[in-house]
Amino acid sequence: MKKKFLGLVLIALLATGCATSHLENGKESVVTFNEGGISAEDLYNVLKEKYGTTEMITLIDTELLSREYKETSDETKYIKDVIASLKSSYGDNFESAIQSYYGVSDEKEFEEYVRLAYRRQLWEKDYAKSEVTDTEINDYYETTAIGDIEASHILIKVNSSEDDEKALQTAKDIIAKLDKGEDFAALAKEYSEDAANAEKGGNLGYFNYKDNFDKNFMEAAVKLEVGAYTKTPVKSQFGYHIIYKTNQKEKDTLENLKDGIIEIIANEKIDANESYMAKALVELRSKYGMKITDSNLSEGYNKLYTE
């Protein structure tokens, strides 16, 4: 199991506070030998050097994010779902798995680990939203925002590179059937591998950019005329789609769409920068005037966040 700096430092500090034995140099001991020993100070310095920066950052973010966010039902559900999923995967080996992979000692500590990850993501999203400008919002509304689209699709999955050509040909064959006048809903029920929608004739209901559909799928749906289907298969991360556009609403007002547009642009900012989380957390610490007074820990922090 990965060693936990915080727990070990607490042991060292407790030893310092309760020790009744001292070394010849006057320092309080944690270990003694026939001659000499190891002082609490020496142990603390080694632990601080090896684990200090990482654990300090964990303590900082836990404290600051607890000021930003209080526990909610969504947070509680998220934590329970993560734990339930891992217990389902690892069974009786759950505890040893979280000890090995996450460096925590028990389920309670793992809950706090997941809570911190959840709140970091909340902050990342909220910070990204705060960076969205009025110009970006207006530009998006004028050039990209659309009315909700209603469409159906037929999905032919691609499970491996060997399946790609076969799936593509199947999708082309289905389009040929549509060209001959066969019913889209009937073909969806027969061929579509999207189990959630196949029995509904492939109907996806209404959707928009905010629903985070695959980019290629969304672009193809936007370009389609109402009542038309894609004449060539559309490749996505899931496989090949044939899309049939059945309706499109008028674009709503900027006032009504603004919150959704901000969220979309914020997600784009996050996706465009793999270091965005780090940037957001640096800003969180700056917001609260964080200063690291230990020179070694300050140097370690700066190496992580400025180099």
C-alpha positions as CSV (number, residue, x, y, z in Angstrom):
1,M,0.0,0.0,0.0
2,K,1.2,3.5,-0.8
3,K,2.5,5.3,2.3
4,K,0.4,8.2,3.5
5,F,2.4,11.2,4.6
6,L,-0.3,12.8,6.7
7,G,-0.8,9.7,8.9
8,L,2.9,9.3,9.4
9,V,3.5,12.9,10.2
10,L,0.7,12.8,12.8
11,I,2.4,9.8,14.4
12,A,5.7,11.7,14.5
13,L,4.0,14.7,16.1
14,L,2.2,12.6,18.6
15,A,5.4,10.9,19.5
16,T,7.0,14.3,19.9
17,G,4.3,15.4,22.3
18,C,4.2,12.3,24.4
19,A,7.8,11.1,24.3
20,T,9.5,10.6,27.6
21,S,12.8,9.5,26.0
22,H,15.4,11.9,24.7
23,L,18.6,11.4,22.6
24,E,22.0,12.6,23.8
25,N,21.6,15.8,21.7
26,G,18.4,16.6,23.6
27,K,16.0,15.8,20.8
28,E,12.8,13.8,21.5
29,S,13.1,10.3,20.1
30,V,10.8,8.0,18.1
31,V,13.3,5.1,18.1
32,T,16.2,4.4,20.4
33,F,19.2,2.0,20.2
34,N,21.7,0.9,22.7
35,E,23.5,4.0,21.6
36,G,21.7,6.9,19.9
37,G,18.4,6.7,17.9
38,I,16.1,8.5,15.5
39,S,14.5,11.8,16.6
40,A,10.9,12.9,15.8
41,E,12.4,15.9,14.0
42,D,14.5,13.7,11.7
43,L,11.5,11.5,10.9
44,Y,9.3,14.6,10.2
45,N,12.0,16.1,7.9
46,V,12.3,12.9,5.9
47,L,8.5,12.5,5.5
48,K,8.1,16.2,4.6
49,E,10.8,15.9,1.9
50,K,9.3,12.8,0.4
51,Y,5.6,13.3,0.7
52,G,5.1,16.8,2.0
53,T,4.2,18.8,-1.1
54,T,1.5,16.3,-2.4
55,E,-0.1,15.9,1.0
56,M,0.1,19.7,1.7
57,I,-1.8,20.3,-1.5
58,T,-4.4,17.8,-0.5
59,L,-4.9,19.5,2.8
60,I,-5.0,23.0,1.2
61,D,-7.6,22.0,-1.4
62,T,-9.7,20.1,1.1
63,E,-9.9,23.1,3.4
64,L,-10.5,25.7,0.6
65,L,-13.1,23.6,-1.2
66,S,-15.0,23.0,2.0
67,R,-15.4,26.8,2.1
68,E,-16.6,26.9,-1.4
69,Y,-19.0,23.9,-1.3
70,K,-21.2,22.3,1.3
71,E,-22.2,18.7,1.1
72,T,-25.2,18.1,-1.2
73,S,-27.4,15.2,-2.2
74,D,-25.7,15.1,-5.6
75,E,-22.2,14.9,-4.0
76,T,-23.4,12.2,-1.6
77,K,-24.9,10.1,-4.4
78,Y,-21.8,10.5,-6.5
79,I,-19.6,9.2,-3.7
80,K,-21.9,6.3,-3.0
81,D,-22.1,5.4,-6.7
82,V,-18.3,5.4,-7.0
83,I,-17.9,3.1,-4.0
84,A,-20.7,0.8,-5.1
85,S,-19.2,0.5,-8.6
86,L,-15.8,-0.5,-7.1
87,K,-17.3,-2.9,-4.7
88,S,-19.1,-4.5,-7.6
89,S,-15.9,-4.8,-9.5
90,Y,-13.6,-5.9,-6.7
91,G,-15.9,-7.8,-4.4
92,D,-14.1,-9.0,-1.3
93,N,-10.9,-7.4,-2.6
94,F,-12.4,-3.9,-2.4
95,E,-10.4,-2.7,0.6
96,S,-7.1,-4.0,-0.7
97,A,-7.8,-2.5,-4.1
98,I,-8.4,1.0,-2.7
99,Q,-5.4,0.7,-0.5
100,S,-3.3,-0.3,-3.5
101,Y,-4.6,2.0,-6.2
102,Y,-5.5,5.1,-4.1
103,G,-3.2,4.9,-1.1
104,V,-6.0,5.1,1.4
105,S,-6.3,3.0,4.6
106,D,-10.1,2.3,4.6
107,E,-13.5,3.1,3.1
108,K,-13.9,6.2,5.1
109,E,-10.7,7.7,3.9
110,F,-11.6,6.7,0.4
111,E,-14.9,8.6,0.7
112,E,-12.9,11.8,1.5
113,Y,-10.6,11.1,-1.5
114,V,-13.6,10.9,-3.8
115,R,-15.2,13.9,-2.2
116,L,-12.1,16.0,-2.9
117,A,-12.0,14.8,-6.5
118,Y,-15.7,15.7,-6.9
119,R,-15.3,19.2,-5.5
120,R,-12.2,19.9,-7.6
121,Q,-14.2,19.1,-10.7
122,L,-17.0,21.4,-9.4
123,W,-14.5,24.2,-9.0
124,E,-12.9,23.6,-12.4
125,K,-16.3,24.0,-14.0
126,D,-17.3,27.0,-12.0
127,Y,-13.9,28.7,-12.7
128,A,-14.3,28.0,-16.4
129,K,-17.7,29.6,-16.4
130,S,-16.3,32.6,-14.7
131,E,-13.8,33.0,-17.6
132,V,-16.5,33.1,-20.3
133,T,-16.9,36.6,-21.6
134,D,-20.0,38.4,-23.0
135,T,-18.3,38.5,-26.4
136,E,-17.9,34.7,-26.4
137,I,-21.5,34.3,-25.4
138,N,-22.8,36.6,-28.1
139,D,-20.6,35.1,-30.8
140,Y,-21.8,31.6,-29.9
141,Y,-25.4,32.7,-30.0
142,E,-25.1,34.4,-33.4
143,T,-22.9,31.7,-35.1
144,T,-23.6,28.4,-33.4
145,A,-26.7,28.3,-31.3
146,I,-29.6,26.5,-32.9
147,G,-33.1,25.4,-32.1
148,D,-33.6,21.9,-30.5
149,I,-33.3,19.1,-33.1
150,E,-35.5,16.0,-33.1
151,A,-34.0,13.0,-34.9
152,S,-33.7,9.3,-35.1
153,H,-30.7,7.2,-35.8
154,I,-29.6,3.7,-36.7
155,L,-26.3,2.7,-35.1
156,I,-24.0,0.0,-36.3
157,K,-21.3,-0.5,-33.7
158,V,-17.6,-0.9,-34.4
159,N,-16.0,-3.1,-31.7
160,S,-12.6,-3.4,-33.3
161,S,-10.5,-2.3,-36.3
162,E,-11.4,-5.5,-38.0
163,D,-15.1,-4.7,-37.6
164,D,-14.8,-1.2,-39.2
165,E,-15.2,-2.2,-42.8
166,K,-18.0,-4.6,-42.1
167,A,-19.9,-2.0,-40.1
168,L,-19.4,0.6,-42.7
169,Q,-20.8,-1.7,-45.4
170,T,-23.8,-2.6,-43.3
171,A,-24.6,1.1,-42.8
172,K,-24.3,1.7,-46.6
173,D,-26.6,-1.3,-47.2
174,I,-29.2,0.2,-44.8
175,I,-29.0,3.6,-46.6
176,A,-29.6,1.7,-49.9
177,K,-32.8,0.3,-48.4
178,L,-33.9,3.8,-47.4
179,D,-33.2,5.0,-50.9
180,K,-35.7,2.3,-52.1
181,G,-38.3,3.7,-49.8
182,E,-38.1,1.3,-46.8
183,D,-39.3,2.7,-43.5
184,F,-36.7,4.2,-41.3
185,A,-38.3,3.1,-38.0
186,A,-38.7,-0.5,-39.1
187,L,-35.0,-0.6,-40.2
188,A,-33.9,0.9,-36.9
189,K,-35.8,-1.8,-35.0
190,E,-34.2,-4.5,-37.2
191,Y,-30.6,-3.2,-37.4
192,S,-29.8,-0.6,-34.8
193,E,-27.4,-1.6,-32.1
194,D,-28.4,1.3,-29.8
195,A,-30.5,-0.8,-27.5
196,A,-32.0,2.2,-25.7
197,N,-33.6,3.5,-28.8
198,A,-33.9,0.8,-31.4
199,E,-37.4,-0.3,-30.3
200,K,-38.6,3.3,-30.5
201,G,-37.6,3.3,-34.2
202,G,-34.3,4.9,-33.3
203,N,-36.0,8.1,-31.9
204,L,-33.6,10.2,-29.8
205,G,-36.1,12.9,-28.9
206,Y,-35.0,16.5,-28.9
207,F,-31.4,17.5,-28.3
208,N,-28.9,20.3,-28.7
209,Y,-25.2,21.0,-28.2
210,K,-25.7,21.1,-24.5
211,D,-26.4,17.4,-24.5
212,N,-22.8,16.6,-25.4
213,F,-23.5,14.3,-28.4
214,D,-20.6,13.2,-30.5
215,K,-19.2,16.1,-32.5
216,N,-19.4,14.3,-35.9
217,F,-23.0,13.2,-35.1
218,M,-24.1,16.6,-34.0
219,E,-22.6,18.4,-37.0
220,A,-24.3,16.0,-39.4
221,A,-27.6,16.4,-37.6
222,V,-27.4,20.2,-37.8
223,K,-26.7,20.2,-41.6
224,L,-29.6,17.9,-42.4
225,E,-32.8,19.3,-43.7
226,V,-36.0,18.3,-41.8
227,G,-37.4,15.1,-43.4
228,A,-34.0,14.0,-44.8
229,Y,-31.5,11.3,-43.7
230,T,-27.8,11.1,-44.1
231,K,-26.8,9.7,-47.5
232,T,-23.4,8.5,-46.2
233,P,-22.8,6.8,-42.8
234,V,-21.6,9.2,-40.0
235,K,-18.6,7.9,-38.1
236,S,-18.6,8.5,-34.3
237,Q,-16.7,7.0,-31.4
238,F,-19.5,4.4,-31.2
239,G,-19.6,3.3,-34.8
240,Y,-21.5,4.3,-37.9
241,H,-24.8,6.2,-37.8
242,I,-27.6,6.8,-40.2
243,I,-29.4,10.0,-39.0
244,Y,-33.0,11.0,-39.9
245,K,-34.0,14.5,-38.9
246,T,-37.7,14.8,-38.1
247,N,-38.0,18.3,-36.7
248,Q,-36.1,21.5,-35.6
249,K,-37.4,24.2,-33.4
250,E,-36.8,27.9,-33.8
251,K,-33.7,29.3,-31.9
252,D,-34.7,30.5,-28.5
253,T,-33.7,34.0,-27.2
254,L,-30.2,34.7,-25.9
255,E,-31.7,35.3,-22.4
256,N,-33.1,31.8,-22.3
257,L,-30.1,30.2,-23.8
258,K,-27.4,32.1,-21.9
259,D,-26.8,29.6,-19.1
260,G,-26.5,26.7,-21.5
261,I,-24.1,28.6,-23.8
262,I,-21.9,29.5,-20.8
263,E,-21.7,25.8,-19.8
264,I,-20.9,24.7,-23.4
265,I,-18.1,27.3,-23.7
266,A,-16.8,26.4,-20.3
267,N,-16.6,22.7,-21.3
268,E,-14.7,23.7,-24.4
269,K,-12.2,25.7,-22.4
270,I,-11.6,22.7,-20.1
271,D,-11.4,20.2,-23.0
272,A,-8.9,22.4,-24.9
273,N,-6.4,22.6,-22.1
274,E,-5.3,19.4,-20.3
275,S,-3.8,21.5,-17.5
276,Y,-7.0,23.5,-16.9
277,M,-7.7,21.8,-13.6
278,A,-4.3,22.8,-12.3
279,K,-4.8,26.4,-13.5
280,A,-8.2,26.6,-11.8
281,L,-6.9,25.2,-8.5
282,V,-4.0,27.7,-8.5
283,E,-6.6,30.5,-8.9
284,L,-8.6,29.0,-6.0
285,R,-5.5,29.1,-3.7
286,S,-4.7,32.6,-4.9
287,K,-8.3,33.7,-4.1
288,Y,-7.8,32.8,-0.5
289,G,-4.3,34.4,-0.3
290,M,-2.4,31.2,0.2
291,K,1.2,31.6,1.2
292,I,3.5,28.6,1.9
293,T,5.8,29.6,4.7
294,D,8.1,26.5,4.6
295,S,10.8,27.1,2.0
296,N,11.2,23.5,1.0
297,L,7.4,23.0,0.6
298,S,7.2,26.3,-1.3
299,E,9.9,25.2,-3.7
300,G,8.2,21.8,-4.2
301,Y,4.9,23.6,-4.9
302,N,6.5,26.0,-7.4
303,K,8.1,23.1,-9.3
304,L,4.7,21.5,-9.7
305,Y,2.8,24.6,-10.8
306,T,5.2,26.9,-12.5
307,E,7.6,24.7,-14.4
